[in-house]
């Protein structure tokens, strides 16, 4: 009876441990429409148009221009950036490329995806994609690992013939992320995410100028951040598997004790036998 109660309590604890993980692993709600999505792109890192993950931004431009967007990515996420370039009806062969940079403006390598594609003469559009490595919560200073913060998307044509310079084009860009979970968890975290304006904000907090109300007004160049704030993914399935391991160890101990202690009643032989 005691063993049955212990098993029931263990299964209940296991269900409570797996419950939050199941809730956390469910995909986050993304906008069902593109209302309010940006319709223009920046021309440099400082003027990059901010977009939310799951939001499809559009922009018009000319061949030969650089188009910039930025989005936020947190630890444990594997960002995927996709772009579609709509070309004019008449054009020569063009090669388009999409690059992704982190908050330190370090170019990040794509794990896979068609980062560069050539559109043959007369092609109506070209699709590009870049799947980044998983964003780590912490990394060595000399490493080039993706870290939490702002990421920049740069879209441009390379090796254009002079005849195609200035032709009008349209672009669609979208950034999404897959939550990798505990498989990408590391021991350590950044003091601040790699977002533009952090250094300026810290300097003004230490002794910068104040506004009319006597309160310090920090300058932050980027206002985007993940849903729930930075480091919102502190919960991972590593906690679940740790709990499962503890429950299994407890069950093994209970079962071993039940098998080795016997019935608990000493056998008695009546005298004379």
C-alpha positions in Angstrom: 0.0 0.0 0.0 2.8 2.3 0.9 4.6 1.5 -2.4 1.4 2.4 -4.3 1.1 5.7 -2.5 4.7 6.5 -3.2 4.3 5.7 -6.9 1.2 7.9 -7.1 3.0 10.8 -5.4 6.0 10.3 -7.8 3.8 10.3 -10.9 2.0 13.5 -9.6 5.4 15.2 -9.1 6.5 14.1 -12.6 3.3 15.6 -14.1 3.8 18.9 -12.3 7.4 19.1 -13.5 6.6 18.4 -17.1 3.6 20.8 -17.1 5.5 24.1 -17.2 7.9 22.6 -19.8 5.0 21.7 -22.1 3.6 25.2 -21.7 7.0 26.8 -22.4 7.7 24.7 -25.5 4.5 25.7 -27.2 5.1 28.2 -30.0 4.5 31.8 -29.1 1.7 33.6 -30.6 2.7 35.5 -33.7 0.8 38.2 -35.5 -1.9 36.8 -37.7 -1.7 39.7 -40.0 0.8 42.3 -41.1 -1.1 45.4 -39.8 1.4 47.9 -38.6 4.4 46.1 -40.2 7.1 48.4 -41.4 7.0 49.4 -45.1 10.4 50.9 -45.5 14.0 49.9 -44.8 17.0 51.7 -43.3 20.1 52.6 -45.3 22.7 51.9 -42.6 23.1 50.1 -39.2 22.1 53.2 -37.3 18.9 53.7 -39.4 17.9 50.1 -39.6 14.1 49.6 -39.4 13.1 47.7 -36.3 10.8 44.6 -36.8 9.3 42.1 -34.5 9.9 38.4 -34.9 7.0 36.9 -36.9 6.3 40.2 -38.6 6.7 40.5 -42.3 8.2 43.8 -43.3 8.1 45.3 -46.8 10.2 47.9 -48.5 10.8 49.5 -51.9 14.3 50.4 -53.1 16.7 50.5 -56.0 19.2 48.0 -57.2 22.6 49.0 -55.7 21.1 50.2 -52.4 21.7 48.6 -49.0 18.5 47.8 -47.1 18.7 47.3 -43.3 16.3 45.9 -40.7 16.9 44.9 -37.1 15.2 42.5 -34.7 15.8 41.1 -31.2 16.9 37.5 -30.4 17.3 36.0 -26.9 19.3 33.1 -25.5 18.1 29.7 -26.6 16.6 30.9 -29.9 17.7 29.9 -33.4 16.8 32.8 -35.7 15.8 32.2 -39.3 15.8 35.2 -41.6 14.0 35.0 -45.0 13.8 37.6 -47.7 12.1 37.8 -51.1 13.2 40.3 -53.7 10.8 41.3 -56.4 12.7 42.3 -59.5 11.6 44.5 -62.4 10.3 42.9 -65.6 13.4 43.6 -67.6 16.8 43.1 -66.0 20.1 41.4 -66.5 21.4 38.5 -64.4 21.6 39.7 -60.8 23.1 38.2 -57.6 21.4 39.1 -54.3 22.7 38.4 -50.8 21.4 38.6 -47.3 23.8 39.1 -44.4 23.0 39.0 -40.6 25.1 40.9 -38.0 24.9 40.8 -34.2 24.8 43.8 -31.8 28.6 44.2 -32.2 28.2 44.3 -35.9 30.0 41.0 -36.3 28.8 39.1 -39.4 27.2 35.8 -38.3 27.6 32.7 -40.4 24.5 30.9 -41.6 24.2 27.2 -40.6 22.2 26.6 -43.8 20.0 28.3 -46.2 20.4 30.1 -49.6 22.2 33.2 -48.4 23.2 34.2 -51.9 21.3 33.5 -55.1 21.5 34.6 -58.7 18.4 35.6 -60.5 18.6 34.8 -64.2 17.6 37.4 -66.8 13.9 38.1 -66.7 13.3 36.3 -63.3 10.4 37.9 -61.4 11.7 37.3 -57.9 14.4 35.6 -55.8 14.1 34.0 -52.4 16.9 34.1 -49.8 17.2 32.5 -46.4 19.7 32.3 -43.5 19.4 30.1 -40.4 21.7 31.3 -37.7 23.3 29.3 -35.0 21.6 29.1 -31.6 21.9 32.3 -29.5 24.0 31.5 -26.4 23.5 33.2 -23.1 27.3 33.6 -22.6 30.4 33.1 -24.6 34.2 33.6 -24.5 35.3 37.1 -25.5 37.4 35.8 -28.4 34.5 33.6 -29.8 32.1 34.7 -32.5 29.1 33.0 -31.0 25.6 34.6 -31.4 24.7 36.4 -28.2 21.4 38.0 -26.9 20.7 41.4 -28.4 19.9 43.2 -31.6 20.5 41.5 -34.9 20.8 43.4 -38.2 19.6 42.2 -41.6 21.3 43.6 -44.7 19.9 42.9 -48.1 21.8 44.0 -51.3 22.7 43.0 -54.8 26.3 42.2 -55.5 28.2 42.4 -58.8 25.5 44.4 -60.6 26.0 45.4 -64.2 25.9 49.2 -64.7 22.8 48.9 -66.8 20.8 47.6 -63.8 21.9 50.2 -61.3 18.9 52.2 -60.0 16.2 49.8 -61.2 13.2 49.7 -58.7 12.8 46.6 -56.6 10.6 45.4 -53.8 11.7 43.4 -50.7 9.9 41.3 -48.1 11.7 40.3 -45.0 10.7 38.1 -42.1 12.6 36.9 -39.0 11.4 33.9 -36.9 13.0 31.8 -34.2 12.9 28.3 -33.0 13.2 27.7 -29.2 16.0 25.1 -28.8 15.6 24.8 -25.0 18.0 23.2 -22.6 20.2 21.7 -25.3 21.7 25.1 -25.9 21.9 26.2 -22.2 25.3 27.3 -20.9 26.5 28.3 -17.4 26.7 32.1 -17.4 24.9 35.1 -18.9 25.7 38.6 -20.2 25.3 41.6 -17.9 23.5 43.4 -20.7 22.2 42.3 -24.1 24.1 43.5 -27.1 21.8 46.3 -28.1 22.7 49.8 -29.4 22.7 52.5 -26.8 23.6 50.4 -23.8 27.0 52.2 -23.4 25.3 55.6 -23.8 22.7 54.6 -21.3 25.2 53.5 -18.7 27.3 56.7 -19.1 24.2 58.9 -18.6 23.1 56.9 -15.6 26.6 57.4 -14.0 26.6 61.2 -14.4 24.9 62.4 -17.6 22.7 65.3 -18.2 19.2 65.5 -16.8 16.0 66.8 -18.2 13.8 69.6 -16.8 12.3 67.4 -14.1 15.6 66.5 -12.6 15.5 62.9 -13.9 18.1 61.4 -16.0 17.0 60.7 -19.6 19.1 57.8 -21.0 19.5 57.6 -24.8 18.7 54.2 -26.1 19.1 53.7 -29.9 17.1 50.4 -30.0 13.7 49.9 -28.4 13.0 46.3 -29.5 13.2 43.4 -27.1 11.8 39.8 -26.9 8.3 39.2 -25.5 8.6 39.0 -21.7 11.9 40.9 -21.7 15.5 39.8 -22.1 16.5 36.4 -20.7 12.9 35.4 -20.7 13.8 31.9 -21.5 15.4 31.1 -18.1 13.2 28.0 -17.9 14.4 25.1 -20.1 13.8 21.4 -20.3 17.0 20.8 -18.4 15.0 21.5 -15.3 12.4 18.9 -16.3 15.0 16.2 -16.9 16.7 17.0 -13.6 13.3 16.6 -11.9 12.6 13.3 -13.8 16.0 12.0 -12.7 15.3 12.8 -9.1 11.9 11.1 -9.3 13.4 8.0 -10.9 16.1 7.8 -8.2 13.5 8.1 -5.5 11.4 5.3 -7.1 14.5 3.1 -7.4 15.3 3.7 -3.7 11.7 2.9 -2.6 11.7 -0.3 -4.8 15.0 -1.5 -3.5 14.0 -1.0 0.1 10.7 -2.8 -0.5 12.5 -5.8 -2.1 15.3 -6.1 0.5 13.3 -5.7 3.8 11.1 -8.8 3.2 7.7 -9.2 4.7 8.6 -7.4 8.0 7.4 -10.3 10.2 9.9 -12.7 11.7 9.0 -16.3 11.3 8.2 -18.2 14.5 8.4 -22.0 14.9 6.3 -23.4 17.7 8.3 -25.4 20.3 8.3 -29.2 19.8 8.5 -29.1 16.0 
